Amino acid sequence: MDLSELSAGTVVETKKPHACGGTLWEIVRTGADKKIKCKKCGRILVLLPDELRKRVRRIVEET
């Protein structure tokens, strides 16, 4: 997956669910690292681009 197409506001689906059961995440910030927010519980994670690339299954909604 090409991370260059991910921008703030984009919603992605992860391969494994979060502890709350949610699989949808919104990209909050991009740059050297990516900040994502769980759409179900609001938890925020900061991931390196390689980590995010491994976790994302598909892009659900682009802005």
N, C-alpha and C positions, 0 to 999 in steps of 0.2 A: 504494500500500500504506500502511496506517495503522500507524505505528510505535508507537502507544500500546499495542497488543496485544503488543508484544515485551517480555518480562521476562527476568530472569536465568535461565539454564537452558534457554531456548528454542533449538532447533536450526533454522537456516535454510539454504537452498540458494542459492548465488550463480550469476549468469548465466555468468561466466567462471571457469574453474578457477584455483586458486592454483598457484604454481610447482611445488609438490610433486604436483600432479594432483588434489588434493582439492577438492570443491565444497561440503562440509558444514562449517558454522561454528556454534559455540555462543556465545550471548550471555553474556558473563561479568559485565558491569556496564552499567547504564543510568544516564542522567542527562543532563547537558548534552551529553555525547558518549557514544558507545557503544563498549564494548570487546568484541571478538569473538575467539574462539580457533579455529584450524583443527583439525578433528577428526582429521585424518590426521597432521600433523607437529607440532602444538602451538604454532605461531606465533601471536602475539597482535598484533592491530591495534587502534588507537584511531581511530574514524571519527566525523565529524560526522553528525547525523541525515540530512541531505540526501544525503551520500555513501553511507550505508548503504542508504537508500531506492532509490537508483539501482542498487546492486549485487545486491540480493536478488531472487530469482526467486519463491520460495515459502517458506512456513513448513512445515517437515517435522514437527516435534514440539514441542508446547507443554507447559509444566510447570504 
